[in-house]
Amino acid sequence: MPVSAIVLAAGEGVRMRSSRPKALHMICGRGMVMHVIHSLESVDIDRTIVVVGHGAERVTKKVQEQAPDWANVSFVEQLVRRGTGDAAMVGLAAFPGDDIDDESTVVILPGDTPLLRPETIDELVVAHVANGYAATVLTSIMDDPTGYGRVIRATSKTGPERILRIVEQRDASPDELAINEVNTSIYAFRRDLLGPALRHLAPDNAQGEYYLTDVVDVLASMGHRIGAMQAPQAETAGVNDRWQLALAERELRARTNRHWLLNGVTMLDPRQTFIDVTVRLGRDVTLYPGTILQGRTTVGNGCEIGPDTRLVDCVVDSDCVIENSVGRDAEIGAGAVVGPYAHLPSGSTVTVGQTTGAFYTASVD
């Protein structure tokens, strides 16, 4: 069964206090929206529609440059931002053909959830299709659900509690605010049911917007079955300000470091080792505290990097030693010893030998 995705990336992100579009704020070497697109890699994706708005040209240009071919990304602009429901309608309008008798799956995700794992999206789609749900909501249990929409279920003595609706924080009653199961704004829908449900939305809420969450209420009231799958809070949390950005970066860096530690890399102190998700490392690499590896950097087998070394977009061949140095877009040949205190500027090449001395600067070919 084909699967398509709509990524909602039109928001301004006022709380980020930045001229950079919210979707492009960097975490571990990628903009947030790129992490969301990569979370779809375990699904046999047919197309990915990115809904842009604030900073549309910048977001479109960056995603076009960096999106993997398998995602089959295209763009549509939400000219007037009237809520998530309106953004979903704009995104769905970019699909070819009509939605009549099209039972394919449409996954809708916000562009500010960079910690989503591909395995989770795959499980969401599998559960949605296997159970024949009209919609499946990804939920989380939170100790402090403030700010999130609450999942309202119907009590049942004969089976699992049905999902009736999702109520936003501003519109919730005191009893509803006490619920700690929250909506993550990540869904799987049947396309032939999503379009008609979206057309039933009305801005009857405190914000005067079209809420995508109301689609759940519309489908449930029509007698359709709504499913749910729970995911950890740490994976589904959105990023709305610089503090949440820093927390998300810390979590993703821990995941990245763990991956490399389990694949033959030694880190004397993972808490002081910073590796972008775009970096590639060989076996038996040793990273000393204060090592920062960024961008398209690749490090060959048997290298020792650090302490206090930063490499950006560098190619390091096998069995090199680089300490207390900075390099950007440089190439370092096999067996080279670099540093301490070397500067490798863009375009420089270091061959076998030793570069030493305080503030040594490599020559550029």
C-alpha positions, -999 to 999 in steps of 0.1 A, spaced: 0 0 0 15 34 -10 25 58 17 28 96 13 38 122 38 30 158 45 56 177 66 42 209 82 71 234 81 53 268 76 56 281 112 76 313 120 88 300 154 85 334 172 99 319 205 132 310 187 140 348 186 157 344 153 157 355 117 163 319 106 131 300 97 122 276 126 125 245 103 161 253 95 175 256 131 204 231 133 206 200 154 237 178 150 245 190 115 210 190 100 181 215 100 151 203 121 130 196 91 157 174 75 156 152 106 118 148 102 122 139 65 149 113 74 125 98 100 105 85 69 134 64 56 120 30 69 87 36 51 83 29 14 75 65 8 58 75 -25 61 113 -21 68 139 6 50 172 5 67 199 26 43 228 34 63 260 37 53 295 48 76 317 68 109 320 50 95 297 22 123 304 -3 151 296 23 134 265 35 127 252 0 163 259 -12 179 241 17 156 211 16 161 208 -21 199 207 -16 198 182 12 168 159 9 176 123 -1 163 112 -34 141 84 -19 120 110 -1 107 124 -35 102 159 -20 80 186 -34 68 219 -19 36 239 -15 33 272 2 6 281 28 2 317 19 -21 326 48 -13 306 80 -47 296 95 -37 266 116 -25 231 112 -58 219 96 -55 245 69 -18 235 63 -28 199 59 -55 209 34 -28 229 14 -5 199 15 -32 174 4 -41 197 -25 -7 191 -39 -13 154 -43 -20 142 -79 -55 130 -88 -85 129 -64 -89 111 -31 -120 91 -41 -114 54 -34 -78 60 -26 -71 41 6 -34 48 7 -18 61 39 -9 97 44 15 104 73 14 140 87 42 153 108 53 187 122 86 200 110 99 206 145 102 171 159 138 162 151 141 132 175 116 109 157 131 75 149 124 59 116 114 27 134 86 46 152 71 59 119 73 25 104 55 10 134 28 37 132 21 29 95 21 -8 100 -4 -6 129 -26 18 110 -28 -4 79 -31 -37 98 -60 -25 119 -78 -7 91 -81 25 111 -93 57 95 -67 76 115 -39 65 139 -26 90 164 9 89 178 6 98 215 29 101 245 25 100 283 39 131 300 44 140 336 37 176 327 15 178 296 11 216 297 8 231 263 -1 198 245 -35 186 232 -51 160 254 -63 126 241 -99 120 251 -110 84 251 -143 67 256 -145 41 285 -152 5 274 -158 -27 294 -154 -50 264 -122 -37 246 -97 -10 244 -109 26 250 -118 43 218 -103 77 209 -131 103 207 -113 135 201 -82 156 209 -87 188 228 -61 216 228 -48 231 260 -66 264 255 -100 247 249 -97 220 276 -118 217 307 -102 212 342 -109 175 340 -94 173 305 -63 192 316 -57 165 342 -52 139 314 -15 131 308 -18 113 275 -10 139 248 -12 143 211 22 145 194 7 160 162 20 129 143 -7 109 125 -14 83 98 -46 88 78 -65 70 51 -64 94 22 -100 89 10 -112 98 45 -88 126 53 -98 150 25 -136 150 34 -128 153 71 -106 183 65 -134 200 46 -156 196 77 -133 217 99 -143 250 113 -123 276 133 -146 273 163 -119 275 190 -99 300 211 -74 306 184 -99 310 155 -78 285 135 -85 252 117 -71 225 139 -58 193 124 -67 176 157 -104 182 150 -102 157 121 -101 130 148 -134 142 162 -149 144 127 -139 109 118 -150 94 152 -184 111 150 -189 95 116 -183 61 131 -148 55 119 -123 37 141 -94 58 154 -63 40 166 -34 51 188 2 42 193 24 54 222 59 66 218 84 79 244 82 116 253 119 121 246 113 111 210 81 131 202 88 164 219 86 194 197 112 223 196 97 257 202 126 277 217 164 277 222 162 258 255 142 230 239 166 231 209 195 225 233 177 196 250 170 180 217 206 184 206 218 168 238 195 138 232 205 133 196 242 136 203 239 109 230 222 87 204 248 94 178 277 88 202 261 55 214 258 44 177 295 49 171 306 34 204 287 2 195 305 3 161 341 3 170 349 39 180 365 47 214 355 79 232 373 88 264 343 109 275 312 108 253 298 138 272 326 159 258 326 145 222 304 161 196 296 143 163 272 154 136 248 128 122 264 135 88 299 124 99 313 90 90 339 71 112 360 40 106 369 13 130 393 17 159 390 55 159 398 71 192 382 104 201 396 124 230 376 150 250 368 182 232 366 166 198 341 183 174 334 166 141 310 184 118 294 184 83 307 159 58 338 149 78 350 113 73 376 97 95 394 65 84 403 35 105 428 37 133 429 75 137 433 94 170 415 128 171 418 153 198 419 165 225 403 199 216 401 194 179 375 206 155 371 193 119 345 206 95 339 189 61 373 173 63 386 140 48 410 121 71 426 90 58 436 60 80 461 60 109 463 98 114 469 116 146 453 151 149 455 170 182 446 205 194 439 216 159 412 231 136 405 221 100 379 231 75 374 214 41 409 199 43 423 166 32 447 147 55 467 118 41 472 83 56 495 83 85 498 120 89 505 136 123 488 170 127 493 194 155 494 205 182 479 239 174 476 234 136 452 253 114 441 236 82 422 261 61 397 253 33 413 235 4 445 225 23 461 191 19 484 174 45 504 144 33 524 119 53 546 138 78 543 159 108 530 194 111 541 209 144 546 242 161 523 267 177 496 279 153 510 261 123 490 268 91 490 243 63 495 255 28 468 254 2 475 236 -30 
